[in-house]
Amino acid sequence: MELQTLSSPLHKKELVVRLTDERDLFFLYTLRLGEEDFQSLKTQQGLLVDFAAFPQKFVDLLEMCIREEHKEMPKFILHFVSQGSYTNERTTGMLNVIETNPFKHLTHLSLKFIPGTDSDVKKYLADCLKQLKDTNALLQQRLEHTDTDLNQRLQQTQETLSSKTIELDNHKAEWSARLNEMSAKHKNEMATEKEKMLQMQSNFQQKQERDRKDLEQAHMKIVKQLESRLYEFEGSNK
């Protein structure tokens, strides 16, 4: 939902609400409600809020419906219905916020939405694609940051391994001079430490490679799907 200021000498404000469906990328309905239109809506439907407070009150109603939607007997529901056509073409739709009780259904708010034009849908799909690409770029940055972080940890692990090796070698030399039994004991400890460090190094490298491949494949798949749908849509409108 957006609150926009129109480019006019009076700087009138206009509430813009878009209805979309993640399962149907071509589903797009829009409500544009100016201050004068709101006054008519307020009179017709008996609203008690002014135009400035209406956006937040509308959001509050939507959140109330969302909280109720999974209940067996929801008290508040959203009902969207297309009007006046049995063809495949989308027509004007009404979004109703309804309170239910054992006696009757009370409509608290009824808003009229118009279907998006081909140009609107194309722009919406392009925006979705851009958003996914931006998200993909952000995830790539995070992946690079993770890669850098893992490399730093790997370097620290290698330095620790080197330091431990030197330390164990020194202990080996020291205790070898004193007692052969102590030398054998410390030799075993050194081998164990080396094995642990090498295993940590291997685990870090394997996890890094899996994470990179999973992220790249998932986001490339999403981007390709949207690009394909946008291409098919543009082709169908030529």
N, C-alpha and C positions, 0 to 999 in steps of 0.2 A: 504494500500500500504506500502511495506517495502523496505528499502535499506539495503542490507546485504553485508558483507565482507566475501568472500570465504576463507576457510582455505587452502591457497596455498602459496608457497614461494613468489609469486608476489603480494599477497593480492589484487587480482582483486575484483572489486565491481560488484554486480548483483542486478538489480531492480526486485522485486517480487511483482506482483499485483494479487490479488484474487478477483474473481467475485462470489458473493453469493446472495441468494434470501431468505429473511425471510419467505416467503410463501412456499418455497420448500427447506427443509433442506438438500436434497441430490443434490441440484444444486451447483456445485463447478467447476469453471474453473480457470486456473492459467497461468500467463505469467511470464516467467523468461527471463530477458533481460540483457546480459552481455555487457561490454563496446565494445567488438569486434562486437557483433550482432547489437549494437546500431549504430555503424558506417555504417554498411550495410543498416540499416533502414533509417538512415539520408540521405544517398546517394539516395536510391530508392524513398523516399518520399519528398526529397528536404527540410528537416528540417533545421532550422537556429540556433538551440541551441546545446550546447555540452551536454555530458552525465551527468555532475554534475548538470546542470540547468534543465534537462529534467523532473525529478520527479515533481518539483514545477510547471512547465509549464503545465504538464499533469493534475495536480490537478486544476490549474486555468481553463483549458478547461472543466473539469468535473463540476466545480462550475458554470461556465457560462451556461452549458446545464441545470443544475438543476434550475437556475434562469429563464430559458426560457420555461421549460417544461409545465407550466400551462397556457401559453399564447395561444391564439387562433391560431396565426401564429408564432410559435417559430423560431427564427433566427438560433439557434444552437440546434442540436438534437444528441442523442446517439442512435446508431443502432447496435444491436448485432444479428448475424445470425450464425447458425450452418451450416457447410459445408459437402456436399458429402454423406448424409445418409438419408434414409426415414424409417429406422427402429427405434425402441425405444432406441437403443444405442446412447449415446451422442458422437458426433464427434467434430473435431476441430472447433472452432468458431472464428469469426472476430468481433472485437469491433471497430466501426467507429465513429469518431467525424465529423459531417457533418454540414456545413453552407448552409442554404437555401436562395435562392433569386428567383425572378420571372423568371430568365433566366435558371438557372440550380442548381443542388446540388453540392457543393464543399466539397470533403473529405479532411479535414485538417490532419487527422491522422487515420491510420488503424493498429490495433494491433492483432496479432494472439494468441489465447488462446487455451490451451489443456484441455480436461476434466479431472477431478480428478479421480485417481484410487480408487479402493475399500478401499485401505489403507489410501489414502488421505482423502476420505470422512469420514471414520471411525475416523481418527484423528481430523478432523474438527468438527464432532459431539461431540467427547469427549471434545474438547476445548470449544465448546458452552455450554456443560453441566457443565464443570468446571466454566466457567464464570458466569453461572446462579447460581451455588452453592455459588460462591464467592459473587455475588450480594445479594443472599439471606442471607448469613452470615453478610454482611455489614448492610443490612436492619434490621436483628435481633439485631445487636449492637445498631443501631439507635433506635429501639423499646425499648431496655433495657434502653438506655439513656433517652428516652421520659418517660418511666415508672418511672425511678428514679426522673426525673424532676417533674412529676406529683405528686409523693409521697411527694417530698419536698414542693411543693405548697400546697398539702393537709395538710401537717403538719403545714405549716405557717398559713393556713386558720383556722385550729383547735386551734392553739395558739392565733390567733387573736380573734377567737370566745370566747376562755376562758378569754382573756384579756378584751374583750368588756363586757362579762358577769359580771366579777368582777367590772369593771368600772360602769356598769349600776346598779349593786347591791349597790355599794357605794353611787351612786347618789340617789338611792331609799331610802336608810337609811337616808341620809342627808335631802332630801326634805320631807320625811315622817314626820320628826320632825318639819318641818316648816309648811307644809300645805298638807292636805290630797289630794287635787286636783292635786298638783304637783307630788305626789306619783303615782297616777293613770296614769298620762300622761307618766311618765318615764317607768312605767311597760309595757305599750303598745309599747313603742319604743324598749324595750328589747326583747319583743316577736317578733317584726318585724325583728330585726337584727339577731336573732337566726334562724328564718325561711329562711332569705336570705343566711346565711352562710351554713345552712344545705342543701339548694338547690344547692349552689355552690359545696359542697362536693359530692352530688349525681351526678351532671352533670359531674364532673371530673372523677368519678369512671366509669360512663356509657361510656363516650367517650374513656377512656383508654381501656376498655374491647372490644368495637367495633373496635378500631384501631388494637388491637392485633389480633383479630379473622380475620379481613379482610386481613391483611398482611400475616398471616400464611396460610390462605386458598389460596390466589392468588399465592403465591410462591411455595407452595407445589404442586399446580395444574400444574404449568409450569415445575417444576422439574420432576414430574411424567410423563408428556407428552413426554419430551425429553428422559427420561430413557426408556419409552415404545418404542419410535421410534428407539432408538439405539439398543434395544434388538431385535426388529423386523428386523432391517437391518442386525444385526449380524446373526440372524437366517436364513435370506434369502440367506446369502452368505456361509453357511456351506454346 
